[in-house]
Amino acid sequence: MTVRSLTEFNLKDIEYNYKLINERISNACQKVGKSREEVIFLSAVKTVPCEIINHAISLGLKYIGENKVQELLQKYDEYDLKNAELQFIGHLQTNKVKQIIDKVTLIQSVDSIKLAGEISKRAEELNKCIDVLIEVNAAGEQSKWGVDTERLYEFIDEARQFKGISIKGLMTIPPICENQDENRKYFSKIYKMFIDIQSKKMDNVNIHILSMGMSDDYAAAIEEGATMVRIGSALFGKRVYY
């Protein structure tokens, strides 16, 4: 998938969308008694050109996330990273970890012990420790990446032994549901596990980020406990296919 043409974007639309998303985040927070500062708005920027990303950053966007290593490398020198943090939110192959380890502040998609070990190894080579989230397969879907919920506690206990990573939370993508409210049961399930892991106070597990909810369901995710939402098309518009 290639970076989209600038002609697909309207800056006024993005400004309107950015304001609307923040209002909806605030409303969702208010509904459940949260402070707006408790929820991070991260924008998924797959296929979005840097000129458009940087315009969103100029509006106040503080966190951006890429899904593909190749695209991240292609765009890296053009991001306005003086004013925003870059995270990796897509599936990550172990042989590509070394290409991004010095470029991102957090990797959201740790789904295997092999990957956790490789991230740790590459981070230690740079004398650093990198923040990660454990990706959870909320519904046990074979078509999706992530750690099965039945294995999550065992997985975290093993992954936390690596010195080059620091486990900061969980990330999940629920199944596609006809009724968006159906996602709530998956959000609620992962939130309960998130709280339970927090209570265990394990070494090298400083869990405070729950990344769940995207353009279609971020308000519901916030109401069910998300502390970070990953929003792409609601901000930048859906990709135009010709």
VMD Tcl script that draws the C-alpha trace (Angstrom):
set ca {
  {0.00 0.00 0.00}
  {1.51 3.29 -1.10}
  {1.32 6.74 0.43}
  {-1.76 8.60 -0.73}
  {-1.74 11.64 -2.97}
  {-1.98 15.07 -1.38}
  {-5.01 15.73 -3.60}
  {-7.02 13.25 -1.51}
  {-6.88 15.55 1.51}
  {-8.58 18.77 2.51}
  {-6.87 20.63 5.35}
  {-10.11 22.26 6.49}
  {-11.74 18.82 6.77}
  {-8.83 17.58 8.87}
  {-9.07 20.62 11.14}
  {-12.80 20.00 11.56}
  {-12.27 16.27 12.18}
  {-9.51 16.91 14.71}
  {-11.74 19.23 16.72}
  {-14.69 16.83 16.52}
  {-12.63 13.82 17.64}
  {-11.32 15.72 20.65}
  {-14.84 16.79 21.56}
  {-16.05 13.19 21.35}
  {-13.13 11.98 23.45}
  {-13.93 14.64 26.05}
  {-17.61 13.67 26.04}
  {-16.79 9.98 26.48}
  {-14.45 10.82 29.36}
  {-17.04 13.02 31.01}
  {-19.67 10.28 30.68}
  {-17.62 7.90 32.84}
  {-16.03 10.45 35.16}
  {-12.57 10.49 33.59}
  {-10.32 13.47 33.09}
  {-9.62 14.25 29.41}
  {-5.91 14.02 30.22}
  {-6.34 10.32 31.04}
  {-6.85 9.39 27.36}
  {-4.19 9.64 24.65}
  {-5.32 10.42 21.11}
  {-2.88 8.64 18.80}
  {-3.42 8.95 15.08}
  {-2.79 5.96 12.83}
  {-1.06 7.50 9.82}
  {-0.77 4.56 7.41}
  {-0.70 5.86 3.79}
  {-0.95 9.50 4.95}
  {1.79 11.79 3.52}
  {4.00 13.65 5.97}
  {2.75 17.06 4.86}
  {-0.71 16.07 6.08}
  {0.56 14.35 9.23}
  {2.59 17.43 10.15}
  {-0.44 19.65 9.63}
  {-2.32 17.53 12.17}
  {0.64 17.83 14.54}
  {0.47 21.60 14.14}
  {-3.14 21.40 15.37}
  {-1.97 19.74 18.58}
  {-1.70 16.03 17.75}
  {1.02 14.58 20.01}
  {1.17 10.90 19.05}
  {1.36 9.20 15.66}
  {1.54 5.50 14.84}
  {2.74 3.63 11.76}
  {1.68 0.11 10.78}
  {4.37 -0.79 8.26}
  {8.14 -0.70 8.72}
  {8.83 0.16 5.08}
  {6.48 3.13 5.15}
  {7.88 4.36 8.47}
  {11.40 4.32 7.04}
  {10.27 6.04 3.86}
  {8.66 8.91 5.78}
  {10.86 9.06 8.87}
  {13.02 12.09 8.02}
  {9.92 14.19 7.27}
  {7.87 13.65 10.44}
  {7.72 16.61 12.83}
  {9.08 14.60 15.74}
  {10.03 17.71 17.68}
  {6.34 18.09 18.44}
  {5.02 14.51 18.37}
  {5.99 10.97 19.37}
  {6.24 8.17 16.82}
  {5.04 4.69 17.81}
  {4.80 1.41 15.92}
  {1.30 -0.08 16.01}
  {1.29 -2.81 13.33}
  {2.41 -6.41 13.19}
  {6.20 -6.49 13.50}
  {8.45 -9.20 12.09}
  {11.50 -10.04 14.16}
  {13.87 -9.44 11.24}
  {12.67 -5.83 10.99}
  {13.02 -4.83 14.64}
  {16.54 -3.50 14.13}
  {15.25 -1.09 11.48}
  {12.94 0.80 13.84}
  {14.34 0.23 17.34}
  {16.05 3.63 17.39}
  {13.15 5.47 15.76}
  {10.07 4.81 17.91}
  {9.18 5.52 21.51}
  {6.88 2.54 21.95}
  {6.03 -0.72 20.12}
  {2.38 -1.62 20.60}
  {2.28 -5.03 18.95}
  {4.36 -7.54 20.93}
  {2.62 -10.84 20.28}
  {5.32 -13.50 20.76}
  {8.16 -14.26 23.14}
  {10.49 -14.43 20.14}
  {9.58 -10.86 19.19}
  {9.90 -9.64 22.78}
  {13.37 -11.19 22.95}
  {14.47 -9.63 19.67}
  {13.24 -6.18 20.69}
  {15.09 -6.52 23.99}
  {18.27 -7.68 22.27}
  {18.28 -4.79 19.80}
  {17.46 -2.26 22.51}
  {20.28 -3.51 24.75}
  {22.71 -3.18 21.84}
  {21.87 0.54 21.94}
  {22.08 0.65 25.76}
  {18.41 1.44 26.01}
  {15.17 -0.06 27.28}
  {12.14 0.34 25.02}
  {8.52 0.56 26.10}
  {6.16 -2.07 24.70}
  {2.53 -3.10 24.85}
  {1.39 -6.71 24.69}
  {-1.10 -7.28 21.87}
  {-4.05 -9.36 23.04}
  {-6.30 -11.38 20.73}
  {-9.54 -10.51 22.53}
  {-11.77 -13.00 20.74}
  {-9.27 -15.74 19.87}
  {-9.59 -15.05 16.13}
  {-7.24 -17.13 14.00}
  {-7.08 -14.32 11.44}
  {-5.61 -11.84 13.94}
  {-2.29 -11.49 15.69}
  {-2.04 -11.29 19.44}
  {-1.66 -13.36 22.58}
  {-4.68 -15.48 23.52}
  {-6.36 -14.26 26.68}
  {-5.86 -17.69 28.29}
  {-2.08 -17.30 27.91}
  {-1.76 -13.62 28.73}
  {-0.60 -13.86 32.34}
  {1.91 -16.59 31.55}
  {3.13 -14.60 28.55}
  {3.69 -11.41 30.57}
  {5.50 -13.34 33.29}
  {7.92 -14.68 30.66}
  {8.30 -11.47 28.66}
  {9.04 -9.33 31.71}
  {12.33 -11.18 32.18}
  {13.86 -9.39 29.18}
  {15.93 -6.43 30.35}
  {15.70 -4.40 27.14}
  {11.93 -3.96 27.24}
  {9.52 -2.40 29.73}
  {5.92 -3.61 29.60}
  {3.66 -0.56 29.78}
  {0.28 -2.05 28.96}
  {-1.98 -3.91 26.57}
  {-3.27 -3.34 23.04}
  {-6.20 -5.06 21.36}
  {-8.31 -5.01 18.19}
  {-11.79 -6.49 18.72}
  {-13.61 -8.49 16.05}
  {-15.66 -6.69 13.41}
  {-19.18 -6.54 14.81}
  {-22.41 -5.53 13.08}
  {-23.37 -3.50 16.13}
  {-20.51 -1.37 17.44}
  {-21.82 -1.81 20.98}
  {-20.98 -5.52 20.67}
  {-17.35 -4.48 20.88}
  {-17.96 -3.34 24.43}
  {-17.87 -6.90 25.79}
  {-14.38 -7.36 24.33}
  {-13.22 -3.96 25.57}
  {-14.61 -4.76 29.01}
  {-12.93 -8.18 29.04}
  {-9.49 -6.74 28.26}
  {-9.98 -3.89 30.72}
  {-10.63 -6.36 33.53}
  {-7.43 -8.22 32.65}
  {-5.58 -4.90 32.49}
  {-6.72 -3.98 36.01}
  {-5.90 -7.45 37.31}
  {-2.35 -7.29 35.92}
  {-1.92 -3.82 37.43}
  {-2.83 -5.19 40.84}
  {-0.16 -7.91 40.69}
  {2.66 -5.32 40.77}
  {5.18 -7.50 38.90}
  {8.77 -6.37 38.37}
  {9.36 -4.76 34.93}
  {5.61 -4.42 34.40}
  {4.55 -0.79 34.85}
  {1.20 -1.19 33.19}
  {-0.79 2.00 32.65}
  {-1.61 2.07 28.92}
  {-4.67 0.29 27.51}
  {-4.68 0.89 23.76}
  {-8.03 -0.04 22.25}
  {-10.63 1.63 20.09}
  {-10.30 2.98 16.55}
  {-12.21 5.35 14.29}
  {-15.55 3.51 14.50}
  {-15.60 2.63 18.19}
  {-13.21 4.87 20.14}
  {-15.93 6.46 22.29}
  {-17.17 3.04 23.43}
  {-13.58 1.95 24.09}
  {-12.97 4.98 26.31}
  {-16.16 4.32 28.23}
  {-14.99 0.74 28.79}
  {-11.54 1.73 30.08}
  {-9.21 2.63 27.20}
  {-6.41 5.06 28.02}
  {-5.29 5.33 24.38}
  {-7.28 5.30 21.15}
  {-5.83 4.79 17.66}
  {-7.70 6.92 15.14}
  {-6.94 7.11 11.42}
  {-9.80 7.46 8.93}
  {-11.96 9.56 11.28}
  {-9.20 12.19 11.14}
  {-7.75 11.87 7.65}
  {-10.68 10.38 5.74}
  {-10.97 6.96 4.18}
  {-8.59 5.94 1.42}
  {-9.89 6.62 -2.08}
  {-9.69 3.61 -4.41}
  {-9.62 4.09 -8.16}
}
mol new
graphics top color blue
foreach p $ca { graphics top sphere $p radius 0.5 }
foreach p [lrange $ca 0 end-1] q [lrange $ca 1 end] { graphics top cylinder $p $q radius 0.2 }
display resetview
